Amino acid sequence: MRGERFRSVARGCGREETVKLCSGCHEIERSVSLRQDRDGWKTTINKMMGQGALGTVEEFAATLEYLAAHYPANGLPPLNVNTARAIDFESRLSLKRSESALVIKYRAEHGSFKSIEDLKKVPGVDVAKFEAKRASLIY
């Protein structure tokens, strides 16, 4: 039964490691649907490790290579910061969960963002992450 669930996951070097490391806590299809750039996947893997995911350095490295190669952010539509969910900020901008929550809270209290300058006003968020993805943001 468990193997049936992973049929839709792309084949390739690192697939087994990815399935092993990710499926212990959640459905892998949900995770790979996020589509992230290499830095985004690295942030996600570091978060998994911080939450207790067990594996070898080699398994985590293989998982990063697999995800970056088979589930890249290329071709993703721009991120609308006025409708994005917290998970979108985490996966697309590599924000921490707490930073994403701050963006959502600020948006709810102050209204829609009109520019990157508005995003930079959110206290407690690393503005360099907004700058790094500036071209993929819409308002």
Secondary structure, DSSP 4 states (H G I P E B T S, - for coil): -HHHHGGGSPPSTTHHHHHHHHTTTS-HHHHHTT---HHHHHHHHHHHHHTT----HHHHHHHHHHHHHHS-STTPPPEETTT--HHHHHHHH---HHHHHHHHHHHHHH----SHHHHTTSTTS-HHHHHHTGGGEE-
